[in-house]
Amino acid sequence: MADPYSILGVSKGADEKAIKIAYRKLAKELHPDKNKDNPKASDRFSEVTQAYDLLSDAKKRGQYDRG
């Protein structure tokens, strides 16, 4: 997986609120129901969701940040 921070467009020092806002904005734009004619949007939506799942969990985020 690519860098989850860059996928969501947030800095490494971003707080939970900023991460959530960035995720919701991207999820709204890329949701498969809104982009039925664009198959790449579904892949991108999945990538954004995976990045959010990682960064929204404090334990997983800490492990990622430590390498």
PyMOL Python script that loads the backbone (N, CA, C, O; Angstrom):
from pymol import cmd

cmd.read_pdbstr("""\
ATOM      1  N   MET A   1       0.842  -1.182   0.000  1.00  0.00           N
ATOM      2  CA  MET A   1       0.000   0.000   0.000  1.00  0.00           C
ATOM      3  C   MET A   1       0.888   1.245   0.000  1.00  0.00           C
ATOM      4  O   MET A   1       1.938   1.287   0.641  1.00  0.00           O
ATOM      5  N   ALA A   2       0.445   2.225  -0.717  1.00  0.00           N
ATOM      6  CA  ALA A   2       1.148   3.501  -0.740  1.00  0.00           C
ATOM      7  C   ALA A   2       0.972   4.193   0.613  1.00  0.00           C
ATOM      8  O   ALA A   2       0.244   3.705   1.477  1.00  0.00           O
ATOM      9  N   ASP A   3       1.624   5.298   0.782  1.00  0.00           N
ATOM     10  CA  ASP A   3       1.563   6.064   2.028  1.00  0.00           C
ATOM     11  C   ASP A   3       0.116   6.499   2.307  1.00  0.00           C
ATOM     12  O   ASP A   3      -0.462   7.246   1.519  1.00  0.00           O
ATOM     13  N   PRO A   4      -0.471   6.039   3.420  1.00  0.00           N
ATOM     14  CA  PRO A   4      -1.865   6.394   3.710  1.00  0.00           C
ATOM     15  C   PRO A   4      -2.079   7.885   3.940  1.00  0.00           C
ATOM     16  O   PRO A   4      -3.166   8.410   3.699  1.00  0.00           O
ATOM     17  N   TYR A   5      -1.035   8.561   4.407  1.00  0.00           N
ATOM     18  CA  TYR A   5      -1.158  10.014   4.610  1.00  0.00           C
ATOM     19  C   TYR A   5      -1.320  10.733   3.269  1.00  0.00           C
ATOM     20  O   TYR A   5      -2.133  11.648   3.140  1.00  0.00           O
ATOM     21  N   SER A   6      -0.544  10.314   2.286  1.00  0.00           N
ATOM     22  CA  SER A   6      -0.647  10.962   0.972  1.00  0.00           C
ATOM     23  C   SER A   6      -1.943  10.572   0.264  1.00  0.00           C
ATOM     24  O   SER A   6      -2.505  11.371  -0.485  1.00  0.00           O
ATOM     25  N   ILE A   7      -2.418   9.352   0.498  1.00  0.00           N
ATOM     26  CA  ILE A   7      -3.681   8.924  -0.099  1.00  0.00           C
ATOM     27  C   ILE A   7      -4.824   9.823   0.373  1.00  0.00           C
ATOM     28  O   ILE A   7      -5.682  10.222  -0.413  1.00  0.00           O
ATOM     29  N   LEU A   8      -4.818  10.132   1.670  1.00  0.00           N
ATOM     30  CA  LEU A   8      -5.874  10.985   2.223  1.00  0.00           C
ATOM     31  C   LEU A   8      -5.562  12.476   2.080  1.00  0.00           C
ATOM     32  O   LEU A   8      -6.442  13.319   2.257  1.00  0.00           O
ATOM     33  N   GLY A   9      -4.316  12.794   1.761  1.00  0.00           N
ATOM     34  CA  GLY A   9      -3.942  14.198   1.586  1.00  0.00           C
ATOM     35  C   GLY A   9      -3.778  14.939   2.897  1.00  0.00           C
ATOM     36  O   GLY A   9      -4.087  16.128   2.980  1.00  0.00           O
ATOM     37  N   VAL A  10      -3.292  14.250   3.929  1.00  0.00           N
ATOM     38  CA  VAL A  10      -3.062  14.880   5.227  1.00  0.00           C
ATOM     39  C   VAL A  10      -1.596  14.725   5.619  1.00  0.00           C
ATOM     40  O   VAL A  10      -0.886  13.876   5.081  1.00  0.00           O
ATOM     41  N   SER A  11      -1.154  15.552   6.557  1.00  0.00           N
ATOM     42  CA  SER A  11       0.223  15.461   7.023  1.00  0.00           C
ATOM     43  C   SER A  11       0.342  14.370   8.081  1.00  0.00           C
ATOM     44  O   SER A  11      -0.664  13.910   8.621  1.00  0.00           O
ATOM     45  N   LYS A  12       1.569  13.959   8.373  1.00  0.00           N
ATOM     46  CA  LYS A  12       1.790  12.918   9.378  1.00  0.00           C
ATOM     47  C   LYS A  12       1.379  13.381  10.776  1.00  0.00           C
ATOM     48  O   LYS A  12       1.102  12.555  11.646  1.00  0.00           O
ATOM     49  N   GLY A  13       1.339  14.671  10.989  1.00  0.00           N
ATOM     50  CA  GLY A  13       0.946  15.201  12.286  1.00  0.00           C
ATOM     51  C   GLY A  13      -0.544  15.478  12.400  1.00  0.00           C
ATOM     52  O   GLY A  13      -0.988  16.069  13.384  1.00  0.00           O
ATOM     53  N   ALA A  14      -1.317  15.062  11.415  1.00  0.00           N
ATOM     54  CA  ALA A  14      -2.755  15.349  11.404  1.00  0.00           C
ATOM     55  C   ALA A  14      -3.455  14.654  12.572  1.00  0.00           C
ATOM     56  O   ALA A  14      -3.121  13.527  12.938  1.00  0.00           O
ATOM     57  N   ASP A  15      -4.428  15.351  13.142  1.00  0.00           N
ATOM     58  CA  ASP A  15      -5.196  14.754  14.230  1.00  0.00           C
ATOM     59  C   ASP A  15      -6.347  13.912  13.661  1.00  0.00           C
ATOM     60  O   ASP A  15      -6.582  13.890  12.453  1.00  0.00           O
ATOM     61  N   GLU A  16      -7.047  13.228  14.554  1.00  0.00           N
ATOM     62  CA  GLU A  16      -8.127  12.334  14.131  1.00  0.00           C
ATOM     63  C   GLU A  16      -9.226  13.073  13.371  1.00  0.00           C
ATOM     64  O   GLU A  16      -9.799  12.542  12.420  1.00  0.00           O
ATOM     65  N   LYS A  17      -9.509  14.289  13.794  1.00  0.00           N
ATOM     66  CA  LYS A  17     -10.569  15.063  13.152  1.00  0.00           C
ATOM     67  C   LYS A  17     -10.199  15.397  11.700  1.00  0.00           C
ATOM     68  O   LYS A  17     -11.036  15.281  10.805  1.00  0.00           O
ATOM     69  N   ALA A  18      -8.959  15.808  11.470  1.00  0.00           N
ATOM     70  CA  ALA A  18      -8.508  16.141  10.112  1.00  0.00           C
ATOM     71  C   ALA A  18      -8.523  14.910   9.212  1.00  0.00           C
ATOM     72  O   ALA A  18      -8.870  14.998   8.034  1.00  0.00           O
ATOM     73  N   ILE A  19      -8.150  13.773   9.766  1.00  0.00           N
ATOM     74  CA  ILE A  19      -8.144  12.529   8.997  1.00  0.00           C
ATOM     75  C   ILE A  19      -9.572  12.152   8.614  1.00  0.00           C
ATOM     76  O   ILE A  19      -9.831  11.746   7.481  1.00  0.00           O
ATOM     77  N   LYS A  20     -10.486  12.286   9.555  1.00  0.00           N
ATOM     78  CA  LYS A  20     -11.882  11.954   9.303  1.00  0.00           C
ATOM     79  C   LYS A  20     -12.498  12.871   8.246  1.00  0.00           C
ATOM     80  O   LYS A  20     -13.235  12.416   7.370  1.00  0.00           O
ATOM     81  N   ILE A  21     -12.192  14.152   8.338  1.00  0.00           N
ATOM     82  CA  ILE A  21     -12.716  15.121   7.366  1.00  0.00           C
ATOM     83  C   ILE A  21     -12.193  14.805   5.967  1.00  0.00           C
ATOM     84  O   ILE A  21     -12.950  14.822   4.997  1.00  0.00           O
ATOM     85  N   ALA A  22     -10.893  14.518   5.869  1.00  0.00           N
ATOM     86  CA  ALA A  22     -10.292  14.198   4.568  1.00  0.00           C
ATOM     87  C   ALA A  22     -10.905  12.927   3.992  1.00  0.00           C
ATOM     88  O   ALA A  22     -11.194  12.860   2.797  1.00  0.00           O
ATOM     89  N   TYR A  23     -11.103  11.924   4.835  1.00  0.00           N
ATOM     90  CA  TYR A  23     -11.694  10.669   4.371  1.00  0.00           C
ATOM     91  C   TYR A  23     -13.110  10.892   3.855  1.00  0.00           C
ATOM     92  O   TYR A  23     -13.457  10.430   2.768  1.00  0.00           O
ATOM     93  N   ARG A  24     -13.917  11.589   4.622  1.00  0.00           N
ATOM     94  CA  ARG A  24     -15.310  11.799   4.217  1.00  0.00           C
ATOM     95  C   ARG A  24     -15.418  12.566   2.900  1.00  0.00           C
ATOM     96  O   ARG A  24     -16.278  12.274   2.070  1.00  0.00           O
ATOM     97  N   LYS A  25     -14.543  13.540   2.722  1.00  0.00           N
ATOM     98  CA  LYS A  25     -14.552  14.314   1.484  1.00  0.00           C
ATOM     99  C   LYS A  25     -14.231  13.407   0.288  1.00  0.00           C
ATOM    100  O   LYS A  25     -14.926  13.438  -0.728  1.00  0.00           O
ATOM    101  N   LEU A  26     -13.177  12.604   0.421  1.00  0.00           N
ATOM    102  CA  LEU A  26     -12.787  11.713  -0.669  1.00  0.00           C
ATOM    103  C   LEU A  26     -13.817  10.604  -0.890  1.00  0.00           C
ATOM    104  O   LEU A  26     -14.111  10.244  -2.030  1.00  0.00           O
ATOM    105  N   ALA A  27     -14.360  10.069   0.190  1.00  0.00           N
ATOM    106  CA  ALA A  27     -15.348   9.001   0.068  1.00  0.00           C
ATOM    107  C   ALA A  27     -16.592   9.494  -0.667  1.00  0.00           C
ATOM    108  O   ALA A  27     -17.185   8.775  -1.472  1.00  0.00           O
ATOM    109  N   LYS A  28     -16.967  10.715  -0.377  1.00  0.00           N
ATOM    110  CA  LYS A  28     -18.130  11.301  -1.047  1.00  0.00           C
ATOM    111  C   LYS A  28     -17.882  11.436  -2.550  1.00  0.00           C
ATOM    112  O   LYS A  28     -18.765  11.140  -3.355  1.00  0.00           O
ATOM    113  N   GLU A  29     -16.690  11.879  -2.923  1.00  0.00           N
ATOM    114  CA  GLU A  29     -16.335  12.070  -4.332  1.00  0.00           C
ATOM    115  C   GLU A  29     -16.197  10.748  -5.074  1.00  0.00           C
ATOM    116  O   GLU A  29     -16.604  10.638  -6.231  1.00  0.00           O
ATOM    117  N   LEU A  30     -15.623   9.740  -4.411  1.00  0.00           N
ATOM    118  CA  LEU A  30     -15.244   8.507  -5.084  1.00  0.00           C
ATOM    119  C   LEU A  30     -16.205   7.343  -4.877  1.00  0.00           C
ATOM    120  O   LEU A  30     -15.961   6.253  -5.395  1.00  0.00           O
ATOM    121  N   HIS A  31     -17.272   7.541  -4.146  1.00  0.00           N
ATOM    122  CA  HIS A  31     -18.173   6.434  -3.840  1.00  0.00           C
ATOM    123  C   HIS A  31     -18.655   5.770  -5.133  1.00  0.00           C
ATOM    124  O   HIS A  31     -19.037   6.460  -6.078  1.00  0.00           O
ATOM    125  N   PRO A  32     -18.639   4.446  -5.178  1.00  0.00           N
ATOM    126  CA  PRO A  32     -19.041   3.728  -6.401  1.00  0.00           C
ATOM    127  C   PRO A  32     -20.450   4.048  -6.881  1.00  0.00           C
ATOM    128  O   PRO A  32     -20.708   4.013  -8.084  1.00  0.00           O
ATOM    129  N   ASP A  33     -21.351   4.356  -5.984  1.00  0.00           N
ATOM    130  CA  ASP A  33     -22.712   4.703  -6.405  1.00  0.00           C
ATOM    131  C   ASP A  33     -22.760   6.021  -7.176  1.00  0.00           C
ATOM    132  O   ASP A  33     -23.627   6.207  -8.031  1.00  0.00           O
ATOM    133  N   LYS A  34     -21.849   6.922  -6.886  1.00  0.00           N
ATOM    134  CA  LYS A  34     -21.797   8.204  -7.599  1.00  0.00           C
ATOM    135  C   LYS A  34     -20.992   8.111  -8.888  1.00  0.00           C
ATOM    136  O   LYS A  34     -21.113   8.977  -9.755  1.00  0.00           O
ATOM    137  N   ASN A  35     -20.177   7.077  -9.024  1.00  0.00           N
ATOM    138  CA  ASN A  35     -19.281   6.933 -10.174  1.00  0.00           C
ATOM    139  C   ASN A  35     -19.468   5.587 -10.857  1.00  0.00           C
ATOM    140  O   ASN A  35     -18.508   4.839 -11.043  1.00  0.00           O
ATOM    141  N   LYS A  36     -20.685   5.287 -11.225  1.00  0.00           N
ATOM    142  CA  LYS A  36     -20.982   3.991 -11.838  1.00  0.00           C
ATOM    143  C   LYS A  36     -20.277   3.798 -13.176  1.00  0.00           C
ATOM    144  O   LYS A  36     -19.988   2.667 -13.567  1.00  0.00           O
ATOM    145  N   ASP A  37     -20.002   4.880 -13.872  1.00  0.00           N
ATOM    146  CA  ASP A  37     -19.362   4.786 -15.182  1.00  0.00           C
ATOM    147  C   ASP A  37     -17.837   4.823 -15.109  1.00  0.00           C
ATOM    148  O   ASP A  37     -17.172   4.741 -16.142  1.00  0.00           O
ATOM    149  N   ASN A  38     -17.279   4.942 -13.920  1.00  0.00           N
ATOM    150  CA  ASN A  38     -15.826   5.026 -13.753  1.00  0.00           C
ATOM    151  C   ASN A  38     -15.335   3.885 -12.855  1.00  0.00           C
ATOM    152  O   ASN A  38     -15.413   3.987 -11.630  1.00  0.00           O
ATOM    153  N   PRO A  39     -14.829   2.798 -13.456  1.00  0.00           N
ATOM    154  CA  PRO A  39     -14.376   1.663 -12.649  1.00  0.00           C
ATOM    155  C   PRO A  39     -13.155   1.980 -11.773  1.00  0.00           C
ATOM    156  O   PRO A  39     -12.946   1.334 -10.746  1.00  0.00           O
ATOM    157  N   LYS A  40     -12.367   2.953 -12.167  1.00  0.00           N
ATOM    158  CA  LYS A  40     -11.188   3.322 -11.373  1.00  0.00           C
ATOM    159  C   LYS A  40     -11.583   4.000 -10.068  1.00  0.00           C
ATOM    160  O   LYS A  40     -10.841   3.941  -9.088  1.00  0.00           O
ATOM    161  N   ALA A  41     -12.736   4.636 -10.050  1.00  0.00           N
ATOM    162  CA  ALA A  41     -13.210   5.302  -8.837  1.00  0.00           C
ATOM    163  C   ALA A  41     -13.446   4.277  -7.729  1.00  0.00           C
ATOM    164  O   ALA A  41     -13.188   4.559  -6.559  1.00  0.00           O
ATOM    165  N   SER A  42     -13.926   3.111  -8.084  1.00  0.00           N
ATOM    166  CA  SER A  42     -14.160   2.056  -7.103  1.00  0.00           C
ATOM    167  C   SER A  42     -12.852   1.586  -6.480  1.00  0.00           C
ATOM    168  O   SER A  42     -12.779   1.365  -5.271  1.00  0.00           O
ATOM    169  N   ASP A  43     -11.821   1.435  -7.303  1.00  0.00           N
ATOM    170  CA  ASP A  43     -10.508   1.039  -6.793  1.00  0.00           C
ATOM    171  C   ASP A  43      -9.936   2.118  -5.880  1.00  0.00           C
ATOM    172  O   ASP A  43      -9.385   1.822  -4.820  1.00  0.00           O
ATOM    173  N   ARG A  44     -10.071   3.347  -6.297  1.00  0.00           N
ATOM    174  CA  ARG A  44      -9.570   4.473  -5.502  1.00  0.00           C
ATOM    175  C   ARG A  44     -10.343   4.583  -4.189  1.00  0.00           C
ATOM    176  O   ARG A  44      -9.759   4.867  -3.143  1.00  0.00           O
ATOM    177  N   PHE A  45     -11.657   4.358  -4.243  1.00  0.00           N
ATOM    178  CA  PHE A  45     -12.485   4.385  -3.033  1.00  0.00           C
ATOM    179  C   PHE A  45     -11.998   3.330  -2.047  1.00  0.00           C
ATOM    180  O   PHE A  45     -11.893   3.594  -0.849  1.00  0.00           O
ATOM    181  N   SER A  46     -11.704   2.155  -2.544  1.00  0.00           N
ATOM    182  CA  SER A  46     -11.200   1.074  -1.700  1.00  0.00           C
ATOM    183  C   SER A  46      -9.861   1.449  -1.068  1.00  0.00           C
ATOM    184  O   SER A  46      -9.627   1.175   0.109  1.00  0.00           O
ATOM    185  N   GLU A  47      -8.992   2.071  -1.845  1.00  0.00           N
ATOM    186  CA  GLU A  47      -7.676   2.499  -1.355  1.00  0.00           C
ATOM    187  C   GLU A  47      -7.826   3.554  -0.248  1.00  0.00           C
ATOM    188  O   GLU A  47      -7.138   3.497   0.771  1.00  0.00           O
ATOM    189  N   VAL A  48      -8.719   4.503  -0.460  1.00  0.00           N
ATOM    190  CA  VAL A  48      -8.967   5.563   0.527  1.00  0.00           C
ATOM    191  C   VAL A  48      -9.530   4.965   1.816  1.00  0.00           C
ATOM    192  O   VAL A  48      -9.153   5.378   2.913  1.00  0.00           O
ATOM    193  N   THR A  49     -10.431   3.993   1.681  1.00  0.00           N
ATOM    194  CA  THR A  49     -11.024   3.346   2.851  1.00  0.00           C
ATOM    195  C   THR A  49      -9.975   2.577   3.644  1.00  0.00           C
ATOM    196  O   THR A  49      -9.982   2.618   4.874  1.00  0.00           O
ATOM    197  N   GLN A  50      -9.084   1.883   2.964  1.00  0.00           N
ATOM    198  CA  GLN A  50      -8.014   1.150   3.644  1.00  0.00           C
ATOM    199  C   GLN A  50      -7.086   2.116   4.389  1.00  0.00           C
ATOM    200  O   GLN A  50      -6.675   1.842   5.517  1.00  0.00           O
ATOM    201  N   ALA A  51      -6.764   3.235   3.758  1.00  0.00           N
ATOM    202  CA  ALA A  51      -5.906   4.234   4.402  1.00  0.00           C
ATOM    203  C   ALA A  51      -6.589   4.790   5.647  1.00  0.00           C
ATOM    204  O   ALA A  51      -5.946   4.962   6.682  1.00  0.00           O
ATOM    205  N   TYR A  52      -7.871   5.068   5.555  1.00  0.00           N
ATOM    206  CA  TYR A  52      -8.606   5.586   6.707  1.00  0.00           C
ATOM    207  C   TYR A  52      -8.673   4.546   7.827  1.00  0.00           C
ATOM    208  O   TYR A  52      -8.504   4.883   8.999  1.00  0.00           O
ATOM    209  N   ASP A  53      -8.917   3.298   7.471  1.00  0.00           N
ATOM    210  CA  ASP A  53      -8.962   2.235   8.488  1.00  0.00           C
ATOM    211  C   ASP A  53      -7.649   2.159   9.251  1.00  0.00           C
ATOM    212  O   ASP A  53      -7.647   1.954  10.465  1.00  0.00           O
ATOM    213  N   LEU A  54      -6.553   2.320   8.564  1.00  0.00           N
ATOM    214  CA  LEU A  54      -5.240   2.276   9.202  1.00  0.00           C
ATOM    215  C   LEU A  54      -5.018   3.491  10.104  1.00  0.00           C
ATOM    216  O   LEU A  54      -4.593   3.348  11.250  1.00  0.00           O
ATOM    217  N   LEU A  55      -5.303   4.670   9.589  1.00  0.00           N
ATOM    218  CA  LEU A  55      -5.000   5.889  10.335  1.00  0.00           C
ATOM    219  C   LEU A  55      -6.020   6.218  11.422  1.00  0.00           C
ATOM    220  O   LEU A  55      -5.709   6.963  12.351  1.00  0.00           O
ATOM    221  N   SER A  56      -7.217   5.681  11.322  1.00  0.00           N
ATOM    222  CA  SER A  56      -8.228   5.986  12.339  1.00  0.00           C
ATOM    223  C   SER A  56      -8.058   5.126  13.587  1.00  0.00           C
ATOM    224  O   SER A  56      -8.599   5.456  14.643  1.00  0.00           O
ATOM    225  N   ASP A  57      -7.332   4.056  13.480  1.00  0.00           N
ATOM    226  CA  ASP A  57      -7.063   3.185  14.632  1.00  0.00           C
ATOM    227  C   ASP A  57      -5.713   3.580  15.226  1.00  0.00           C
ATOM    228  O   ASP A  57      -4.679   3.431  14.575  1.00  0.00           O
ATOM    229  N   ALA A  58      -5.721   4.081  16.457  1.00  0.00           N
ATOM    230  CA  ALA A  58      -4.497   4.595  17.087  1.00  0.00           C
ATOM    231  C   ALA A  58      -3.394   3.541  17.160  1.00  0.00           C
ATOM    232  O   ALA A  58      -2.221   3.853  16.957  1.00  0.00           O
ATOM    233  N   LYS A  59      -3.764   2.314  17.445  1.00  0.00           N
ATOM    234  CA  LYS A  59      -2.770   1.244  17.560  1.00  0.00           C
ATOM    235  C   LYS A  59      -2.126   0.935  16.200  1.00  0.00           C
ATOM    236  O   LYS A  59      -0.904   0.835  16.092  1.00  0.00           O
ATOM    237  N   LYS A  60      -2.964   0.787  15.167  1.00  0.00           N
ATOM    238  CA  LYS A  60      -2.450   0.501  13.824  1.00  0.00           C
ATOM    239  C   LYS A  60      -1.610   1.667  13.305  1.00  0.00           C
ATOM    240  O   LYS A  60      -0.573   1.467  12.673  1.00  0.00           O
ATOM    241  N   ARG A  61      -2.071   2.882  13.579  1.00  0.00           N
ATOM    242  CA  ARG A  61      -1.340   4.065  13.120  1.00  0.00           C
ATOM    243  C   ARG A  61       0.032   4.135  13.785  1.00  0.00           C
ATOM    244  O   ARG A  61       1.027   4.450  13.132  1.00  0.00           O
ATOM    245  N   GLY A  62       0.081   3.846  15.065  1.00  0.00           N
ATOM    246  CA  GLY A  62       1.357   3.842  15.780  1.00  0.00           C
ATOM    247  C   GLY A  62       2.319   2.817  15.216  1.00  0.00           C
ATOM    248  O   GLY A  62       3.505   3.100  15.052  1.00  0.00           O
ATOM    249  N   GLN A  63       1.819   1.632  14.920  1.00  0.00           N
ATOM    250  CA  GLN A  63       2.656   0.587  14.334  1.00  0.00           C
ATOM    251  C   GLN A  63       3.172   1.013  12.969  1.00  0.00           C
ATOM    252  O   GLN A  63       4.339   0.793  12.642  1.00  0.00           O
ATOM    253  N   TYR A  64       2.294   1.628  12.167  1.00  0.00           N
ATOM    254  CA  TYR A  64       2.702   2.090  10.831  1.00  0.00           C
ATOM    255  C   TYR A  64       3.780   3.174  10.948  1.00  0.00           C
ATOM    256  O   TYR A  64       4.778   3.147  10.228  1.00  0.00           O
ATOM    257  N   ASP A  65       3.571   4.110  11.849  1.00  0.00           N
ATOM    258  CA  ASP A  65       4.512   5.211  12.003  1.00  0.00           C
ATOM    259  C   ASP A  65       5.884   4.734  12.494  1.00  0.00           C
ATOM    260  O   ASP A  65       6.911   5.324  12.157  1.00  0.00           O
ATOM    261  N   ARG A  66       5.891   3.669  13.287  1.00  0.00           N
ATOM    262  CA  ARG A  66       7.157   3.132  13.776  1.00  0.00           C
ATOM    263  C   ARG A  66       7.864   2.280  12.717  1.00  0.00           C
ATOM    264  O   ARG A  66       9.051   1.979  12.845  1.00  0.00           O
ATOM    265  N   GLY A  67       7.134   1.901  11.682  1.00  0.00           N
ATOM    266  CA  GLY A  67       7.743   1.134  10.599  1.00  0.00           C
ATOM    267  C   GLY A  67       7.410  -0.288  10.719  1.00  0.00           C
ATOM    268  O   GLY A  67       7.836  -1.094   9.892  1.00  0.00           O
TER     269      GLY A  67
END
""", "prot")
cmd.dss("prot")
cmd.show_as("cartoon", "prot")
cmd.util.cbc("prot")
cmd.orient("prot")
